[in-house]
Amino acid sequence: MKPQILIKQITDVNDFESIMEIENRAFIEPYTLDLYLHDFLQHPFSEYYKLLINAKICGYCGIWVIDNTSQITTIAINPSLQRLGYGKKLLDYIIKVLKKRKVTIITLEVRITNKGAIKMYQKFGFYKVAIRKHYYENGEDAFLMKLDL
């Protein structure tokens, strides 16, 4: 049976419990629940979306939208479901949402060692703009990537 896949905007802080489970498994240096809740509750330009598979949160994306620009602040899929196309579905959905809102530039940062994510972003048309030296807490650099819509 084919899984039911939905992507919806997050409107309930309780969703962040599931997000934290994925966050802690997906990232070397996970964000904290406090950081997510502060961003979600305090910044009017901040939005979060969840990818549901059979009604269970299996991925998420955070964005900031200011005028005609957007920053993807985070995007993750449950590690047990990575490389199955769910990240592409989520990113494609986010880009479509932003196009409808007349966003013309999307940026994001990605670890320079995250070859899989970089490859996916490049397939969507993102390109490397700069290197952010020592961007992550462990000292690793990040690529700043940009997509012109």
N, CA, C and O atoms as CSV, one atom per row, in Angstrom:
chain,resi,resn,atom,element,x,y,z
A,1,MET,N,N,0.840,-1.183,0.000
A,1,MET,CA,C,0.000,0.000,0.000
A,1,MET,C,C,0.886,1.248,0.000
A,1,MET,O,O,1.832,1.342,0.781
A,2,LYS,N,N,0.579,2.186,-0.864
A,2,LYS,CA,C,1.351,3.411,-0.997
A,2,LYS,C,C,1.128,4.319,0.217
A,2,LYS,O,O,-0.011,4.530,0.634
A,3,PRO,N,N,2.221,4.860,0.788
A,3,PRO,CA,C,2.042,5.729,1.963
A,3,PRO,C,C,1.363,7.042,1.590
A,3,PRO,O,O,1.545,7.566,0.491
A,4,GLN,N,N,0.577,7.561,2.530
A,4,GLN,CA,C,-0.065,8.860,2.334
A,4,GLN,C,C,0.909,9.944,2.783
A,4,GLN,O,O,1.352,9.959,3.932
A,5,ILE,N,N,1.233,10.846,1.867
A,5,ILE,CA,C,2.199,11.909,2.139
A,5,ILE,C,C,1.487,13.254,2.074
A,5,ILE,O,O,0.819,13.570,1.089
A,6,LEU,N,N,1.638,14.034,3.129
A,6,LEU,CA,C,1.075,15.385,3.199
A,6,LEU,C,C,2.152,16.339,3.701
A,6,LEU,O,O,3.017,15.954,4.488
A,7,ILE,N,N,2.094,17.573,3.243
A,7,ILE,CA,C,2.954,18.624,3.778
A,7,ILE,C,C,2.031,19.742,4.226
A,7,ILE,O,O,1.196,20.223,3.460
A,8,LYS,N,N,2.196,20.151,5.486
A,8,LYS,CA,C,1.314,21.160,6.068
A,8,LYS,C,C,2.136,22.154,6.875
A,8,LYS,O,O,3.200,21.827,7.400
A,9,GLN,N,N,1.625,23.363,6.960
A,9,GLN,CA,C,2.272,24.360,7.799
A,9,GLN,C,C,2.022,24.007,9.261
A,9,GLN,O,O,0.925,23.590,9.632
A,10,ILE,N,N,3.036,24.178,10.073
A,10,ILE,CA,C,2.916,23.910,11.503
A,10,ILE,C,C,2.238,25.096,12.174
A,10,ILE,O,O,2.631,26.248,11.989
A,11,THR,N,N,1.209,24.784,12.958
A,11,THR,CA,C,0.490,25.815,13.703
A,11,THR,C,C,0.420,25.495,15.195
A,11,THR,O,O,-0.070,26.308,15.978
A,12,ASP,N,N,0.898,24.337,15.589
A,12,ASP,CA,C,0.789,23.863,16.973
A,12,ASP,C,C,2.183,23.587,17.537
A,12,ASP,O,O,2.958,22.831,16.950
A,13,VAL,N,N,2.496,24.201,18.675
A,13,VAL,CA,C,3.823,24.000,19.278
A,13,VAL,C,C,4.079,22.541,19.644
A,13,VAL,O,O,5.234,22.130,19.753
A,14,ASN,N,N,3.028,21.757,19.833
A,14,ASN,CA,C,3.213,20.346,20.186
A,14,ASN,C,C,3.913,19.552,19.086
A,14,ASN,O,O,4.501,18.507,19.367
A,15,ASP,N,N,3.864,20.026,17.839
A,15,ASP,CA,C,4.562,19.351,16.745
A,15,ASP,C,C,6.077,19.357,16.949
A,15,ASP,O,O,6.778,18.510,16.395
A,16,PHE,N,N,6.578,20.292,17.726
A,16,PHE,CA,C,8.030,20.392,17.900
A,16,PHE,C,C,8.607,19.244,18.720
A,16,PHE,O,O,9.816,19.018,18.683
A,17,GLU,N,N,7.784,18.522,19.451
A,17,GLU,CA,C,8.280,17.322,20.134
A,17,GLU,C,C,8.740,16.287,19.106
A,17,GLU,O,O,9.814,15.703,19.249
A,18,SER,N,N,7.937,16.060,18.082
A,18,SER,CA,C,8.310,15.129,17.012
A,18,SER,C,C,9.487,15.660,16.208
A,18,SER,O,O,10.365,14.900,15.798
A,19,ILE,N,N,9.498,16.963,15.987
A,19,ILE,CA,C,10.605,17.572,15.249
A,19,ILE,C,C,11.916,17.359,16.002
A,19,ILE,O,O,12.945,17.072,15.391
A,20,MET,N,N,11.880,17.499,17.322
A,20,MET,CA,C,13.107,17.329,18.107
A,20,MET,C,C,13.640,15.898,18.031
A,20,MET,O,O,14.852,15.690,18.074
A,21,GLU,N,N,12.763,14.926,17.922
A,21,GLU,CA,C,13.215,13.538,17.770
A,21,GLU,C,C,14.011,13.390,16.474
A,21,GLU,O,O,15.059,12.745,16.455
A,22,ILE,N,N,13.515,13.982,15.404
A,22,ILE,CA,C,14.225,13.930,14.118
A,22,ILE,C,C,15.491,14.773,14.187
A,22,ILE,O,O,16.558,14.336,13.755
A,23,GLU,N,N,15.374,15.973,14.724
A,23,GLU,CA,C,16.517,16.892,14.842
A,23,GLU,C,C,17.700,16.223,15.532
A,23,GLU,O,O,18.835,16.312,15.064
A,24,ASN,N,N,17.428,15.560,16.633
A,24,ASN,CA,C,18.502,14.937,17.413
A,24,ASN,C,C,19.146,13.748,16.706
A,24,ASN,O,O,20.292,13.402,16.992
A,25,ARG,N,N,18.425,13.132,15.800
A,25,ARG,CA,C,18.971,12.009,15.036
A,25,ARG,C,C,19.641,12.465,13.744
A,25,ARG,O,O,20.566,11.816,13.256
A,26,ALA,N,N,19.171,13.585,13.190
A,26,ALA,CA,C,19.618,14.005,11.857
A,26,ALA,C,C,20.859,14.900,11.874
A,26,ALA,O,O,21.585,14.960,10.882
A,27,PHE,N,N,21.109,15.588,12.972
A,27,PHE,CA,C,22.168,16.587,12.965
A,27,PHE,C,C,23.243,16.313,14.016
A,27,PHE,O,O,22.961,15.837,15.116
A,28,ILE,N,N,24.476,16.628,13.642
A,28,ILE,CA,C,25.621,16.505,14.544
A,28,ILE,C,C,25.465,17.467,15.717
A,28,ILE,O,O,25.734,17.117,16.866
A,29,GLU,N,N,25.029,18.679,15.407
A,29,GLU,CA,C,24.826,19.722,16.410
A,29,GLU,C,C,23.377,20.197,16.328
A,29,GLU,O,O,23.092,21.227,15.717
A,30,PRO,N,N,22.466,19.450,16.941
A,30,PRO,CA,C,21.046,19.795,16.822
A,30,PRO,C,C,20.701,21.110,17.512
A,30,PRO,O,O,21.302,21.493,18.516
A,31,TYR,N,N,19.707,21.788,16.933
A,31,TYR,CA,C,19.145,22.950,17.601
A,31,TYR,C,C,18.388,22.467,18.831
A,31,TYR,O,O,18.032,21.293,18.932
A,32,THR,N,N,18.145,23.388,19.769
A,32,THR,CA,C,17.401,23.044,20.976
A,32,THR,C,C,15.916,23.330,20.784
A,32,THR,O,O,15.529,24.108,19.912
A,33,LEU,N,N,15.110,22.707,21.592
A,33,LEU,CA,C,13.675,22.973,21.572
A,33,LEU,C,C,13.416,24.449,21.863
A,33,LEU,O,O,12.567,25.066,21.219
A,34,ASP,N,N,14.136,25.019,22.823
A,34,ASP,CA,C,13.958,26.437,23.152
A,34,ASP,C,C,14.211,27.333,21.949
A,34,ASP,O,O,13.482,28.300,21.725
A,35,LEU,N,N,15.239,27.013,21.179
A,35,LEU,CA,C,15.548,27.817,20.004
A,35,LEU,C,C,14.407,27.748,18.996
A,35,LEU,O,O,13.982,28.773,18.463
A,36,TYR,N,N,13.905,26.527,18.732
A,36,TYR,CA,C,12.787,26.369,17.807
A,36,TYR,C,C,11.548,27.129,18.287
A,36,TYR,O,O,10.910,27.846,17.516
A,37,LEU,N,N,11.224,26.965,19.552
A,37,LEU,CA,C,10.013,27.610,20.065
A,37,LEU,C,C,10.137,29.127,20.052
A,37,LEU,O,O,9.173,29.829,19.748
A,38,HIS,N,N,11.316,29.631,20.379
A,38,HIS,CA,C,11.527,31.081,20.321
A,38,HIS,C,C,11.324,31.578,18.895
A,38,HIS,O,O,10.625,32.567,18.674
A,39,ASP,N,N,11.929,30.898,17.931
A,39,ASP,CA,C,11.793,31.301,16.536
A,39,ASP,C,C,10.333,31.238,16.089
A,39,ASP,O,O,9.822,32.174,15.473
A,40,PHE,N,N,9.681,30.145,16.399
A,40,PHE,CA,C,8.291,29.911,15.987
A,40,PHE,C,C,7.328,30.925,16.613
A,40,PHE,O,O,6.425,31.425,15.942
A,41,LEU,N,N,7.524,31.219,17.888
A,41,LEU,CA,C,6.576,32.065,18.625
A,41,LEU,C,C,6.898,33.561,18.568
A,41,LEU,O,O,5.996,34.389,18.699
A,42,GLN,N,N,8.167,33.916,18.375
A,42,GLN,CA,C,8.566,35.314,18.501
A,42,GLN,C,C,8.832,36.027,17.183
A,42,GLN,O,O,8.830,37.257,17.146
A,43,HIS,N,N,9.057,35.297,16.113
A,43,HIS,CA,C,9.414,35.938,14.847
A,43,HIS,C,C,8.264,35.815,13.841
A,43,HIS,O,O,7.962,34.715,13.377
A,44,PRO,N,N,7.633,36.920,13.511
A,44,PRO,CA,C,6.506,36.859,12.573
A,44,PRO,C,C,6.910,36.433,11.161
A,44,PRO,O,O,6.055,36.036,10.369
A,45,PHE,N,N,8.183,36.510,10.843
A,45,PHE,CA,C,8.674,36.127,9.521
A,45,PHE,C,C,9.067,34.651,9.452
A,45,PHE,O,O,9.487,34.168,8.400
A,46,SER,N,N,8.934,33.943,10.558
A,46,SER,CA,C,9.341,32.549,10.652
A,46,SER,C,C,8.154,31.614,10.432
A,46,SER,O,O,7.075,31.825,10.987
A,47,GLU,N,N,8.365,30.576,9.614
A,47,GLU,CA,C,7.329,29.579,9.360
A,47,GLU,C,C,7.964,28.194,9.366
A,47,GLU,O,O,9.134,28.029,9.022
A,48,TYR,N,N,7.180,27.213,9.759
A,48,TYR,CA,C,7.637,25.817,9.747
A,48,TYR,C,C,6.600,24.955,9.052
A,48,TYR,O,O,5.395,25.178,9.160
A,49,TYR,N,N,7.106,23.968,8.340
A,49,TYR,CA,C,6.265,23.015,7.621
A,49,TYR,C,C,6.672,21.610,8.021
A,49,TYR,O,O,7.839,21.343,8.307
A,50,LYS,N,N,5.695,20.713,8.036
A,50,LYS,CA,C,5.955,19.324,8.402
A,50,LYS,C,C,5.584,18.410,7.255
A,50,LYS,O,O,4.590,18.630,6.563
A,51,LEU,N,N,6.390,17.388,7.061
A,51,LEU,CA,C,6.102,16.339,6.094
A,51,LEU,C,C,5.554,15.169,6.874
A,51,LEU,O,O,6.217,14.624,7.756
A,52,LEU,N,N,4.336,14.788,6.540
A,52,LEU,CA,C,3.665,13.689,7.228
A,52,LEU,C,C,3.609,12.473,6.302
A,52,LEU,O,O,3.243,12.581,5.132
A,53,ILE,N,N,3.975,11.332,6.845
A,53,ILE,CA,C,3.813,10.061,6.138
A,53,ILE,C,C,2.880,9.226,7.000
A,53,ILE,O,O,3.193,8.885,8.141
A,54,ASN,N,N,1.724,8.905,6.425
A,54,ASN,CA,C,0.684,8.186,7.173
A,54,ASN,C,C,0.402,8.871,8.513
A,54,ASN,O,O,0.310,8.220,9.554
A,55,ALA,N,N,0.268,10.193,8.460
A,55,ALA,CA,C,-0.096,11.049,9.598
A,55,ALA,C,C,0.989,11.188,10.664
A,55,ALA,O,O,0.724,11.736,11.734
A,56,LYS,N,N,2.206,10.703,10.398
A,56,LYS,CA,C,3.320,10.834,11.350
A,56,LYS,C,C,4.338,11.828,10.791
A,56,LYS,O,O,4.697,11.759,9.616
A,57,ILE,N,N,4.804,12.755,11.640
A,57,ILE,CA,C,5.813,13.721,11.212
A,57,ILE,C,C,7.123,12.980,10.944
A,57,ILE,O,O,7.691,12.340,11.829
A,58,CYS,N,N,7.581,13.086,9.697
A,58,CYS,CA,C,8.812,12.402,9.285
A,58,CYS,C,C,9.842,13.373,8.719
A,58,CYS,O,O,10.950,12.969,8.366
A,59,GLY,N,N,9.485,14.638,8.633
A,59,GLY,CA,C,10.400,15.649,8.136
A,59,GLY,C,C,9.838,17.030,8.411
A,59,GLY,O,O,8.665,17.178,8.754
A,60,TYR,N,N,10.671,18.028,8.258
A,60,TYR,CA,C,10.254,19.402,8.522
A,60,TYR,C,C,11.179,20.379,7.828
A,60,TYR,O,O,12.290,20.039,7.422
A,61,CYS,N,N,10.693,21.591,7.704
A,61,CYS,CA,C,11.473,22.672,7.113
A,61,CYS,C,C,11.084,23.974,7.790
A,61,CYS,O,O,9.904,24.245,8.009
A,62,GLY,N,N,12.080,24.769,8.118
A,62,GLY,CA,C,11.853,26.107,8.662
A,62,GLY,C,C,12.319,27.140,7.657
A,62,GLY,O,O,13.364,26.982,7.027
A,63,ILE,N,N,11.539,28.196,7.511
A,63,ILE,CA,C,11.914,29.279,6.606
A,63,ILE,C,C,11.669,30.620,7.271
A,63,ILE,O,O,10.833,30.752,8.165
A,64,TRP,N,N,12.410,31.599,6.817
A,64,TRP,CA,C,12.142,32.990,7.131
A,64,TRP,C,C,11.762,33.657,5.818
A,64,TRP,O,O,12.423,33.454,4.800
A,65,VAL,N,N,10.708,34.445,5.841
A,65,VAL,CA,C,10.284,35.171,4.650
A,65,VAL,C,C,10.218,36.653,5.006
A,65,VAL,O,O,9.436,37.078,5.856
A,66,ILE,N,N,11.064,37.424,4.329
A,66,ILE,CA,C,11.106,38.867,4.539
A,66,ILE,C,C,11.078,39.525,3.161
A,66,ILE,O,O,12.014,39.403,2.372
A,67,ASP,N,N,9.980,40.221,2.900
A,67,ASP,CA,C,9.754,40.845,1.596
A,67,ASP,C,C,9.833,39.788,0.501
A,67,ASP,O,O,9.070,38.822,0.516
A,68,ASN,N,N,10.748,39.963,-0.446
A,68,ASN,CA,C,10.829,39.030,-1.566
A,68,ASN,C,C,11.974,38.021,-1.419
A,68,ASN,O,O,12.371,37.377,-2.390
A,69,THR,N,N,12.496,37.893,-0.204
A,69,THR,CA,C,13.579,36.944,0.014
A,69,THR,C,C,13.191,35.939,1.101
A,69,THR,O,O,12.366,36.217,1.971
A,70,SER,N,N,13.810,34.771,1.019
A,70,SER,CA,C,13.557,33.740,2.018
A,70,SER,C,C,14.865,33.038,2.354
A,70,SER,O,O,15.744,32.880,1.507
A,71,GLN,N,N,14.968,32.630,3.591
A,71,GLN,CA,C,16.092,31.839,4.083
A,71,GLN,C,C,15.527,30.517,4.571
A,71,GLN,O,O,14.618,30.495,5.401
A,72,ILE,N,N,16.056,29.422,4.063
A,72,ILE,CA,C,15.711,28.116,4.631
A,72,ILE,C,C,16.609,27.950,5.841
A,72,ILE,O,O,17.827,27.824,5.708
A,73,THR,N,N,16.012,27.949,7.015
A,73,THR,CA,C,16.786,27.897,8.258
A,73,THR,C,C,17.116,26.470,8.666
A,73,THR,O,O,18.132,26.222,9.315
A,74,THR,N,N,16.258,25.536,8.285
A,74,THR,CA,C,16.493,24.130,8.604
A,74,THR,C,C,15.623,23.269,7.699
A,74,THR,O,O,14.529,23.664,7.295
A,75,ILE,N,N,16.130,22.099,7.397
A,75,ILE,CA,C,15.339,21.115,6.666
A,75,ILE,C,C,15.900,19.747,7.023
A,75,ILE,O,O,17.112,19.536,7.000
A,76,ALA,N,N,15.011,18.825,7.350
A,76,ALA,CA,C,15.477,17.491,7.736
A,76,ALA,C,C,14.397,16.456,7.480
A,76,ALA,O,O,13.200,16.737,7.538
A,77,ILE,N,N,14.858,15.266,7.197
A,77,ILE,CA,C,14.010,14.091,7.061
A,77,ILE,C,C,14.539,13.065,8.057
A,77,ILE,O,O,15.749,12.960,8.261
A,78,ASN,N,N,13.646,12.318,8.669
A,78,ASN,CA,C,14.053,11.250,9.583
A,78,ASN,C,C,15.152,10.433,8.902
A,78,ASN,O,O,14.955,9.968,7.779
A,79,PRO,N,N,16.303,10.248,9.551
A,79,PRO,CA,C,17.413,9.534,8.910
A,79,PRO,C,C,17.050,8.162,8.344
A,79,PRO,O,O,17.635,7.740,7.347
A,80,SER,N,N,16.105,7.462,8.953
A,80,SER,CA,C,15.713,6.146,8.441
A,80,SER,C,C,14.947,6.242,7.117
A,80,SER,O,O,14.737,5.232,6.445
A,81,LEU,N,N,14.530,7.461,6.745
A,81,LEU,CA,C,13.760,7.663,5.516
A,81,LEU,C,C,14.497,8.530,4.491
A,81,LEU,O,O,13.930,8.911,3.467
A,82,GLN,N,N,15.755,8.834,4.775
A,82,GLN,CA,C,16.517,9.658,3.848
A,82,GLN,C,C,16.864,8.874,2.585
A,82,GLN,O,O,16.922,7.644,2.582
A,83,ARG,N,N,17.087,9.622,1.529
A,83,ARG,CA,C,17.444,9.078,0.210
A,83,ARG,C,C,16.296,8.310,-0.453
A,83,ARG,O,O,16.521,7.464,-1.318
A,84,LEU,N,N,15.064,8.618,-0.034
A,84,LEU,CA,C,13.880,7.989,-0.631
A,84,LEU,C,C,13.016,9.013,-1.375
A,84,LEU,O,O,11.915,8.692,-1.824
A,85,GLY,N,N,13.513,10.234,-1.502
A,85,GLY,CA,C,12.798,11.267,-2.244
A,85,GLY,C,C,11.946,12.194,-1.400
A,85,GLY,O,O,11.336,13.124,-1.929
A,86,TYR,N,N,11.892,11.958,-0.095
A,86,TYR,CA,C,11.047,12.809,0.747
A,86,TYR,C,C,11.606,14.214,0.909
A,86,TYR,O,O,10.845,15.180,0.965
A,87,GLY,N,N,12.920,14.338,0.984
A,87,GLY,CA,C,13.540,15.662,1.058
A,87,GLY,C,C,13.238,16.479,-0.191
A,87,GLY,O,O,12.975,17.679,-0.112
A,88,LYS,N,N,13.278,15.817,-1.343
A,88,LYS,CA,C,12.951,16.499,-2.608
A,88,LYS,C,C,11.504,16.958,-2.612
A,88,LYS,O,O,11.209,18.071,-3.048
A,89,LYS,N,N,10.596,16.112,-2.131
A,89,LYS,CA,C,9.181,16.492,-2.079
A,89,LYS,C,C,8.987,17.717,-1.190
A,89,LYS,O,O,8.260,18.644,-1.546
A,90,LEU,N,N,9.638,17.714,-0.040
A,90,LEU,CA,C,9.497,18.823,0.897
A,90,LEU,C,C,10.088,20.102,0.315
A,90,LEU,O,O,9.458,21.158,0.377
A,91,LEU,N,N,11.282,20.019,-0.245
A,91,LEU,CA,C,11.911,21.205,-0.814
A,91,LEU,C,C,11.110,21.735,-2.006
A,91,LEU,O,O,10.951,22.947,-2.153
A,92,ASP,N,N,10.616,20.853,-2.842
A,92,ASP,CA,C,9.800,21.260,-3.979
A,92,ASP,C,C,8.549,22.005,-3.498
A,92,ASP,O,O,8.177,23.029,-4.069
A,93,TYR,N,N,7.911,21.492,-2.457
A,93,TYR,CA,C,6.720,22.127,-1.897
A,93,TYR,C,C,7.063,23.531,-1.383
A,93,TYR,O,O,6.341,24.488,-1.664
A,94,ILE,N,N,8.150,23.652,-0.640
A,94,ILE,CA,C,8.558,24.947,-0.074
A,94,ILE,C,C,8.823,25.949,-1.192
A,94,ILE,O,O,8.395,27.099,-1.107
A,95,ILE,N,N,9.520,25.524,-2.227
A,95,ILE,CA,C,9.816,26.426,-3.346
A,95,ILE,C,C,8.523,26.886,-4.011
A,95,ILE,O,O,8.397,28.059,-4.362
A,96,LYS,N,N,7.567,25.991,-4.190
A,96,LYS,CA,C,6.283,26.372,-4.791
A,96,LYS,C,C,5.533,27.378,-3.917
A,96,LYS,O,O,4.959,28.340,-4.427
A,97,VAL,N,N,5.539,27.156,-2.607
A,97,VAL,CA,C,4.903,28.101,-1.672
A,97,VAL,C,C,5.550,29.478,-1.809
A,97,VAL,O,O,4.857,30.494,-1.863
A,98,LEU,N,N,6.861,29.507,-1.864
A,98,LEU,CA,C,7.577,30.783,-1.935
A,98,LEU,C,C,7.378,31.484,-3.278
A,98,LEU,O,O,7.298,32.711,-3.329
A,99,LYS,N,N,7.299,30.719,-4.358
A,99,LYS,CA,C,7.019,31.322,-5.668
A,99,LYS,C,C,5.655,31.997,-5.671
A,99,LYS,O,O,5.510,33.103,-6.191
A,100,LYS,N,N,4.646,31.333,-5.089
A,100,LYS,CA,C,3.297,31.912,-5.029
A,100,LYS,C,C,3.299,33.221,-4.248
A,100,LYS,O,O,2.479,34.105,-4.496
A,101,ARG,N,N,4.219,33.334,-3.313
A,101,ARG,CA,C,4.301,34.542,-2.480
A,101,ARG,C,C,5.237,35.584,-3.077
A,101,ARG,O,O,5.572,36.577,-2.430
A,102,LYS,N,N,5.652,35.349,-4.309
A,102,LYS,CA,C,6.484,36.310,-5.053
A,102,LYS,C,C,7.886,36.472,-4.485
A,102,LYS,O,O,8.518,37.512,-4.673
A,103,VAL,N,N,8.376,35.445,-3.789
A,103,VAL,CA,C,9.767,35.446,-3.340
A,103,VAL,C,C,10.648,35.265,-4.571
A,103,VAL,O,O,10.344,34.447,-5.439
A,104,THR,N,N,11.726,36.016,-4.648
A,104,THR,CA,C,12.613,35.928,-5.814
A,104,THR,C,C,13.981,35.341,-5.485
A,104,THR,O,O,14.716,34.940,-6.387
A,105,ILE,N,N,14.326,35.286,-4.202
A,105,ILE,CA,C,15.631,34.752,-3.793
A,105,ILE,C,C,15.435,33.858,-2.574
A,105,ILE,O,O,14.777,34.240,-1.606
A,106,ILE,N,N,16.016,32.665,-2.637
A,106,ILE,CA,C,16.043,31.755,-1.488
A,106,ILE,C,C,17.507,31.447,-1.193
A,106,ILE,O,O,18.282,31.139,-2.099
A,107,THR,N,N,17.876,31.532,0.081
A,107,THR,CA,C,19.233,31.176,0.482
A,107,THR,C,C,19.179,30.108,1.567
A,107,THR,O,O,18.151,29.897,2.211
A,108,LEU,N,N,20.305,29.447,1.748
A,108,LEU,CA,C,20.461,28.473,2.829
A,108,LEU,C,C,21.945,28.250,3.066
A,108,LEU,O,O,22.776,28.566,2.215
A,109,GLU,N,N,22.266,27.709,4.219
A,109,GLU,CA,C,23.622,27.269,4.513
A,109,GLU,C,C,23.611,25.756,4.645
A,109,GLU,O,O,22.642,25.167,5.123
A,110,VAL,N,N,24.708,25.132,4.213
A,110,VAL,CA,C,24.830,23.685,4.286
A,110,VAL,C,C,26.282,23.341,4.578
A,110,VAL,O,O,27.199,23.973,4.053
A,111,ARG,N,N,26.483,22.335,5.418
A,111,ARG,CA,C,27.847,21.881,5.712
A,111,ARG,C,C,28.554,21.503,4.416
A,111,ARG,O,O,27.970,20.858,3.545
A,112,ILE,N,N,29.813,21.908,4.297
A,112,ILE,CA,C,30.538,21.603,3.065
A,112,ILE,C,C,30.759,20.100,2.891
A,112,ILE,O,O,31.063,19.640,1.790
A,113,THR,N,N,30.605,19.335,3.975
A,113,THR,CA,C,30.775,17.878,3.891
A,113,THR,C,C,29.473,17.148,3.577
A,113,THR,O,O,29.483,15.933,3.379
A,114,ASN,N,N,28.351,17.870,3.530
A,114,ASN,CA,C,27.051,17.234,3.304
A,114,ASN,C,C,26.788,17.117,1.802
A,114,ASN,O,O,25.963,17.836,1.239
A,115,LYS,N,N,27.505,16.200,1.179
A,115,LYS,CA,C,27.472,16.049,-0.289
A,115,LYS,C,C,26.070,15.722,-0.812
A,115,LYS,O,O,25.668,16.231,-1.858
A,116,GLY,N,N,25.320,14.871,-0.087
A,116,GLY,CA,C,23.982,14.505,-0.535
A,116,GLY,C,C,23.052,15.699,-0.597
A,116,GLY,O,O,22.325,15.881,-1.573
A,117,ALA,N,N,23.077,16.518,0.452
A,117,ALA,CA,C,22.216,17.712,0.477
A,117,ALA,C,C,22.650,18.706,-0.594
A,117,ALA,O,O,21.805,19.279,-1.282
A,118,ILE,N,N,23.944,18.914,-0.741
A,118,ILE,CA,C,24.443,19.848,-1.753
A,118,ILE,C,C,23.984,19.413,-3.142
A,118,ILE,O,O,23.529,20.236,-3.937
A,119,LYS,N,N,24.102,18.137,-3.427
A,119,LYS,CA,C,23.680,17.608,-4.726
A,119,LYS,C,C,22.184,17.837,-4.958
A,119,LYS,O,O,21.776,18.231,-6.051
A,120,MET,N,N,21.365,17.589,-3.922
A,120,MET,CA,C,19.931,17.813,-4.047
A,120,MET,C,C,19.638,19.293,-4.305
A,120,MET,O,O,18.846,19.626,-5.186
A,121,TYR,N,N,20.278,20.178,-3.535
A,121,TYR,CA,C,20.035,21.604,-3.713
A,121,TYR,C,C,20.420,22.045,-5.131
A,121,TYR,O,O,19.711,22.831,-5.759
A,122,GLN,N,N,21.543,21.532,-5.620
A,122,GLN,CA,C,21.984,21.905,-6.963
A,122,GLN,C,C,20.992,21.427,-8.026
A,122,GLN,O,O,20.805,22.103,-9.038
A,123,LYS,N,N,20.359,20.279,-7.812
A,123,LYS,CA,C,19.349,19.794,-8.763
A,123,LYS,C,C,18.162,20.752,-8.846
A,123,LYS,O,O,17.500,20.829,-9.880
A,124,PHE,N,N,17.892,21.478,-7.769
A,124,PHE,CA,C,16.814,22.461,-7.752
A,124,PHE,C,C,17.261,23.821,-8.294
A,124,PHE,O,O,16.448,24.733,-8.437
A,125,GLY,N,N,18.542,23.950,-8.590
A,125,GLY,CA,C,19.052,25.202,-9.139
A,125,GLY,C,C,19.806,26.080,-8.155
A,125,GLY,O,O,20.261,27.164,-8.519
A,126,PHE,N,N,19.946,25.628,-6.916
A,126,PHE,CA,C,20.762,26.382,-5.963
A,126,PHE,C,C,22.210,26.343,-6.434
A,126,PHE,O,O,22.663,25.353,-7.007
A,127,TYR,N,N,22.920,27.420,-6.187
A,127,TYR,CA,C,24.337,27.466,-6.522
A,127,TYR,C,C,25.108,28.074,-5.352
A,127,TYR,O,O,24.563,28.833,-4.551
A,128,LYS,N,N,26.382,27.719,-5.279
A,128,LYS,CA,C,27.236,28.193,-4.186
A,128,LYS,C,C,27.597,29.650,-4.417
A,128,LYS,O,O,28.040,30.044,-5.496
A,129,VAL,N,N,27.391,30.441,-3.362
A,129,VAL,CA,C,27.671,31.871,-3.422
A,129,VAL,C,C,28.946,32.199,-2.656
A,129,VAL,O,O,29.746,33.023,-3.097
A,130,ALA,N,N,29.133,31.553,-1.509
A,130,ALA,CA,C,30.272,31.860,-0.650
A,130,ALA,C,C,30.498,30.702,0.314
A,130,ALA,O,O,29.681,29.790,0.436
A,131,ILE,N,N,31.632,30.775,0.989
A,131,ILE,CA,C,31.917,29.850,2.082
A,131,ILE,C,C,31.850,30.654,3.368
A,131,ILE,O,O,32.470,31.711,3.487
A,132,ARG,N,N,31.096,30.146,4.323
A,132,ARG,CA,C,31.050,30.766,5.656
A,132,ARG,C,C,32.024,29.982,6.527
A,132,ARG,O,O,31.743,28.857,6.940
A,133,LYS,N,N,33.163,30.588,6.795
A,133,LYS,CA,C,34.220,29.932,7.561
A,133,LYS,C,C,33.780,29.692,9.004
A,133,LYS,O,O,33.194,30.565,9.645
A,134,HIS,N,N,34.072,28.501,9.494
A,134,HIS,CA,C,33.807,28.128,10.891
A,134,HIS,C,C,32.350,28.414,11.285
A,134,HIS,O,O,32.087,28.858,12.402
A,135,TYR,N,N,31.428,28.168,10.393
A,135,TYR,CA,C,30.011,28.498,10.598
A,135,TYR,C,C,29.379,27.670,11.711
A,135,TYR,O,O,28.556,28.171,12.478
A,136,TYR,N,N,29.767,26.403,11.796
A,136,TYR,CA,C,29.161,25.511,12.782
A,136,TYR,C,C,30.001,25.471,14.051
A,136,TYR,O,O,31.193,25.776,14.035
A,137,GLU,N,N,29.358,25.089,15.151
A,137,GLU,CA,C,30.020,25.085,16.457
A,137,GLU,C,C,31.294,24.255,16.480
A,137,GLU,O,O,32.229,24.577,17.214
A,138,ASN,N,N,31.343,23.187,15.683
A,138,ASN,CA,C,32.539,22.347,15.665
A,138,ASN,C,C,33.621,22.906,14.751
A,138,ASN,O,O,34.657,22.268,14.562
A,139,GLY,N,N,33.398,24.090,14.182
A,139,GLY,CA,C,34.388,24.741,13.345
A,139,GLY,C,C,34.251,24.451,11.857
A,139,GLY,O,O,34.989,25.012,11.048
A,140,GLU,N,N,33.327,23.592,11.491
A,140,GLU,CA,C,33.162,23.243,10.081
A,140,GLU,C,C,32.611,24.435,9.293
A,140,GLU,O,O,31.798,25.215,9.789
A,141,ASP,N,N,33.078,24.543,8.059
A,141,ASP,CA,C,32.607,25.590,7.160
A,141,ASP,C,C,31.264,25.209,6.558
A,141,ASP,O,O,30.875,24.041,6.546
A,142,ALA,N,N,30.566,26.224,6.060
A,142,ALA,CA,C,29.296,26.023,5.361
A,142,ALA,C,C,29.364,26.724,4.014
A,142,ALA,O,O,30.022,27.753,3.860
A,143,PHE,N,N,28.672,26.145,3.044
A,143,PHE,CA,C,28.433,26.859,1.798
A,143,PHE,C,C,27.174,27.687,1.983
A,143,PHE,O,O,26.174,27.196,2.509
A,144,LEU,N,N,27.220,28.934,1.555
A,144,LEU,CA,C,26.012,29.726,1.396
A,144,LEU,C,C,25.547,29.442,-0.017
A,144,LEU,O,O,26.292,29.648,-0.975
A,145,MET,N,N,24.314,28.967,-0.150
A,145,MET,CA,C,23.768,28.654,-1.464
A,145,MET,C,C,22.558,29.529,-1.729
A,145,MET,O,O,21.872,29.962,-0.804
A,146,LYS,N,N,22.310,29.780,-2.995
A,146,LYS,CA,C,21.249,30.708,-3.396
A,146,LYS,C,C,20.469,30.130,-4.572
A,146,LYS,O,O,21.034,29.463,-5.439
A,147,LEU,N,N,19.180,30.390,-4.589
A,147,LEU,CA,C,18.322,30.038,-5.711
A,147,LEU,C,C,17.593,31.303,-6.143
A,147,LEU,O,O,16.929,31.956,-5.338
A,148,ASP,N,N,17.724,31.640,-7.417
A,148,ASP,CA,C,17.000,32.771,-7.990
A,148,ASP,C,C,15.731,32.238,-8.618
A,148,ASP,O,O,15.784,31.371,-9.490
A,149,LEU,N,N,14.588,32.748,-8.182
A,149,LEU,CA,C,13.304,32.290,-8.719
A,149,LEU,C,C,12.826,33.215,-9.842
A,149,LEU,O,O,11.761,32.989,-10.417
